[in-house]
């Protein structure tokens, strides 16, 4: 028997021993994960082969490592929510509702079709949890693993999107960032909205990358964008509005690039411009619909007769009041106009820093954000290249707009726990700027283009 085959047999035997022990000593809430994880791994095998093929084949081991790191994050998330918080977190409510729905399917009082998500917001997460439990059984830890797996694939979509849309991207660096960054390991690795919304936002980003970079067919990318925006708007329409608005403006920038001849294409330019204009119009209509849904979703019933500006102001004021409560509250940034946008974005993304930590709960994210700032200083050449790339790469425009819009929209959040959870959904696009190709200055290009004199005694003898 070959060493690899022997290792597989030994691992299988060890798994059966652990599974048998767990079934005898633990409840299905726990040992159900030992059934769910191998199933998810088997499903993932061909998907990872397909997603990381060609020039990305070397990243397959890192992708596998990232998936199991996410599973470990799910285990930590389970321990925090059901051991430390005694199930009082949102995951406990989703589990209870999903278990009830799955029980109705198993006793025949409801069909599997009846637990398909058909509601919006929190109820849709409960229905999806019921669907997961109807398939895998009502295991809390098993449910955590399924949601964690969805979150993992959302991150894969972000990596694929950036690789397709940005030439010379440090793709392995980006993959490692999104798979190992603590907030992305922890948030989304549990039963909750973040896993589902993160999956659909990643799918939206991937579809947008295909459209903006004209990879794999515009029609295919448009379908992915439509699915992604619909799925995310079903639960958190304000994030769908942010992504949709960024896509609209990025498409407009692509039209401008086509018009200026910066796209590198000379044949069929009129057809490309017409197609781009149609996409902008369609995306604009979709953005208007999602924005309307967002205002109705976030706004109270007595705001129906207010104008859009007054309604947004009312929403921001109410959000600040509601989120500036609890032990992790802080004074949010006031946004009075466009002049406040850069600082508001910076503080929303980087809060808290080490100087703002007041306890263990804030120390961990403070270490994370301070490390992010430090690596940003080291990677200044990559960050400095962003303005130049915006003139040639519409996906960078899309990513920056998502980050800035999030930073401004969530600047009034006065609760660190809520902010870090929401911020995890936009972090993959923040980390993208740490992985851009480094800027090359004109003096460096001139130096590299200048022929260097041959060293004395090197090469052929002089004649």
N, C-alpha and C positions, 0 to 999 in steps of 0.2 A: 504494500500500500504506500502510495506517495505521501510525502510529509503534509501537503495541503489537504489531501483527502483524510488523512489521519486526524488533522486538526479539526476538520469539519465534523467528523464522527465524534470526536471528544467533546466538542462544543454542543453537539446535539444531545449527547448523553447527559452532559452537565445540565442542560436546559430542562430535560425531562425530570431529572432528580429535583431541581429547584421547583419546577412546576408541581410535582407530586407533593413536595413538602409544603408549598404554599397552599395547595388545595386542602390539606389536612389541618393547617394551623391558622390560616388567614381567611377573612371574609372575601366574597367575590368582589366587593368594592375595591380590594387591593389586587388580588391575584388575577382578576380579569385583564389587567394590563399586560400580564405575561402571555395572554392569548392575542391581544390586540396588536402589540408591537411587532411580533413576527409577521402578522398579516399585512400591516402597513409597510414593513420592510420589503416583503415580496412584491407588493404593488409598486413600490418605489423603484425596484431594480430596473425594469425596462424604461421607466420614466426618466431616471437619472442617466441611463445610457443614451436616451434620445435627446434630453436637454443639454447634456454635456458631451457633444460629439464634435468631430472635426478639430478645429483649433482649441476647443475647450475640453478635449478628452483628458488632458492632464489634470483637470480640476475635479474629476470624479471622486478621488479619495477624500478631498477636502469637503466635497458636498456630502458624502456619507458621514464624515466626522461632524459636519454642521448639523445634520439631522439628529444624530444621537446626542449632541450637545443640547439641542432643543428639547429632546426627550428628558434629559437631565434637568433642564429648566422647568419642564412640566412637573417633575417630581418635587422640585423645590416649591413651585407654586402650589401644588397640592398640599404639601406640609404646612405652608404658611396659612392657607385659607381654611383648611379643615382641622389642623392641629393647633396653630396659634390663635386663629380667629374662631375656632369651633363652628365652622360652617356659616358664620354670619355674613360672609362676603357674598357678592352677587352670584358667584359660582354655586353656592349652596342653594339659592333659590332656583337657578336654572336646573340644577340636578334634581331637585324635588319635583318640579313641573315636568321635566323630561321623563323621570321615572314613572310618573302617573300616566303620561301619554303612552309610553311604551307598554305599560301594564295593560292598558285598554286594548292595544293591538294584540298582545299575546293571549288575552282571555276572549278574544273574538268580538268584543263590543265596539271595536273601531278597526278600520282597514289601514293598511300601510299608507295609502294615498291621503288619508285624513290627517296624518302627522307631517305631511310635506309642508314646509314653511309657506304660509299664505298670508300671514299678518305682517305688520311692520314693527320696527323698534324692538323692544324687549321681548314681546310675545314671539317674534320670529326666531329669536335665539332659543327660547324654550321649546318651540316646535322642532327646531333643528336638533336640539339635544334629545328630544323624544325619538326622532328618526335614527340618530346614532345609537341610542339604547335599544331600539327595536331591532337593529341589525346585529349589534355586538353584545347586547345584554346590558343591564343597568349597573355597570361598574363605574364608580366615580373616577378612579384613577385611569381606567380605560378610556372614559370620556375625555379626560384631560389629554391623553395621548392623541386622540383623534383631532381635537382642536389644535393641539401643538403641531401636528403634522400639516394641517391646513396653513398655519402660520409659517411653517418652514417653506412651503411651496410659494407662498406669497413673496418671501425673500428671494427665492430662486428666480421668480419673474422679474424682480427688480434688477438682479444681476444680469440676466439675459437681456433685458431692455437696454441697460447701459452699455453692455458689450456690443450690441448691434448698432447702437446709435452714435457712439463716440469713438472715433478712430484712436488707436494707441492708448486706450484706457488701461490702467493697471488693474486688470480684471481679477487676478488672483488676490491682490491686495484688497479689492472691493469685496470679494466673496468672504474673505476672512473677517473683514470689518463687520459686515452685516450678520455673519453667523456667530461671532464671538462677542459682539458688543453687549455688555450686561443687560441693558434695558431691552434689547431685542431678544435676548435669551429668555428673560423672565416674562415680560409683558407679551401677551399673545399665547403663552404656553399654559393656557388654562381654559376652562369652559367659560366663554364670555364673548363679548362683541369684538374685542380686539383681533382675535384670531380670524374671524370671518371677514371683518372689514379689511384687515391687512391682506388677506388673500385676494379679495376683489380689487383693492387699490394696486397691488402688485400686478394683477392681470391687466388693469387699465394702463399702467405704465408700460407694460410690454407691448400692448396693442398700439399705444401712442408712439412708441419707439419705431415700430414697424411702419406706421403711417408717415412719421416725420422723416425717417431715413429711407423710405421706400424699399423696405426689405420684406420679402415674402408675400408681396401683394398688398395693395392698399385696402382691398375689400376684406381680406382676412383680418388685418389689423383693426379696421373699423368695427368689425363684428366683435372682436375681443374688447375694444373700448366700450361698446354698447353693453356687453354683458357685465363688464367690470363696474361701470358706472351704475347700472341698474341694481346690481347686487349690493354695492356699498350704500347707494341711496336708500335701499330698503331698510337699512339699520341706522346709518348715520349720514343723512343727506347733506349735512354741511361739509363733510369731507368730499363727497361726490361733487359738490359745487366747486370746491377749491380745485380739484383735479380737472373738472370740465372747463373751468375758466382758464386754467393754465394751458390746456390743450388748445383752446380757441386762439389765444394769443400766440402760442408757438406755431400753430398752423398759419396764422397771419404773417409771422416772421418768415416762414418757409416760402410763402407767396412772394414776399419782398425779395428774398434771395433769388428766387426764380426770375423775377423781373430784372434784377441787377446782373443776372448771369453768373451768380456766385455758386450755383448748384453744381457746376461742372458738366452740365448737359447742354448740348446745342441742338439736338434733333428732337422734334416734337415738343418744343418749348411751349407753344400755344396750348397744346392739349394738356400739358402738365399744369399750366397756369389755370386753365379752366377747371380742371379737376380739383386743384387746390382751393379755388374760390368756392366751388360747390361744397367741399369739405368744411370750409370755414363757416359757410351759411348753415349747414346742417349742425355743426358743432355749436354754433351760436344759438340756434333754436333749442338744442338740448340743454345748453347752459341756462337759458332763460327758464326752461321748465324746472330744472333742478333747483335753481335759485328760488323760484316761487315755492317749491315744496319745502325748501330749507327754511324760508321765512315762516311758513305756516307751521312747520315742525317745531321751531325754536320759539316762536312768538306766542303770546297768550291770546285768548279769544277776543279780548277787548282792544287788541291792536289792529283788528281787521280794517278799520277805516283810516289808519295812519298811512302816510306816504312811506316809500321805501327807506328814505334816510331816517325819518323819525322812528320807523319800526326797528331798524338796525340799532339806533341809539337806545331804544327801550330794551332790546335784547341784551346789549352790552351791559347796561346798567343793572338789569336783573341778574345776569350771569355773575357780575362782580359781587353783588350782594349775596348770592347763593353760595359762591365758591370761597368767599373770604371768611369762612367759618371752620371751626375744628382746630385740632392741635397743630396741623401743618400749614396753617394759613399764613399769608404774608401780604404786604402791600403791593398790589399789582401796578403795572406801568400805565400811566394815563396817555391815551392816544388822542391828540387834539387836531391832528392834521398830518399830511404827508411828511412834514419835517420830522415827525416822531417815529416814522416807520422803521428806519434803519436800527435805531437803538431799541425799539420795542421788539423787533425781530431777534436781535442779538440777545437780549435778556430772556426772551421766551425760550429760545433754543438752549441757552447756556445755564439757566437757573437750576440749582444753586451752585455757586462756586464755594471753594473751601472756606472763604472768609464769611460765608453766610450760613454755614452748617451750625445747627444748634442742638443736635442730638444724633443718635445712631441712625434714625430714620432718614435724616437729611444728610448725614455724613456720607453714606454710600453713593447716592446720586451726585453729591458734591465732588467726590473723588473721581467719579466717572466723567463729569463735565469738565473738571480741571484737566484731566488727562486728555480729553478731546481738544481742549484749547492748546495744550502743550504740543500735541502732535500737529495741530494746525500751524503753529509757529515753525515747527521743523519742516512742514510741507508747504511753506509759503510760496514756493515756485509753482506748485500745482494750483493753489488758490489764486495766484496772480494770473494764471492762464484763463480763468473763467470768463472775464470780459471779452477776450479775443475769441474764445470758442463760441460765445453767444452770437458772434457775427457770422459764423459758418455752420453751427450745429444747433438746430432748433430744440433738440432734446435738453440741452443745457438751459435754454430759456424756460422750458417747461419745468424743469427741476427747481430752478431758482424762484420762479413764480409760486410754485407750491409752498416752498419754504417761507418766502416773504409773506404770502397771504396767510399762512398758518400763524406765523409770528405775530402779525398784526391782529388777526381775529381772536387769538387766544391770549393776547397780552393782558386782558382784563381778568384772567383766571387767577384767583387769589388763594388756591389750595394746591400745595406741592404734589400731593398724591394724585389728584385729578389731572394736573398738568403733565406729570411724567407719564401717566398712562396714555393720555391723548397724544403726547409728543412722540411716543414710540411708533406711531403710524406714519410720521413724516421723517423719522430718523434715517431710513434707508436713502432718502434723497439728500439729506444733510451730509451723510458720510460720503456720498458720491463726489463731493467737491474735494475731499481729501485724497481722491484717487485719480483725478484728472491727469492727463499728460503734462509734465512740467513745461513751463514757458521757456522758450529759447530766444534770447535777446539777439538783436541785429548784430552786435559786436561778436557774439559767439558764432553766429552763422558765417560771418565774414572770415573769422579766424579758421573755422573748419574748412571753408572753401579755398583758403590760401594754400597752395602746394608747399609742403614742408621740404626743406633741403635734405638730401640724403646724408646720413651720418658718414663720417670719414672712415674709410676702410670697410664700409658695408656694401653689399651688392657686387656688381661686376667691377673689375678694376678699370680705373680711368684710362683713357687712351690719349 
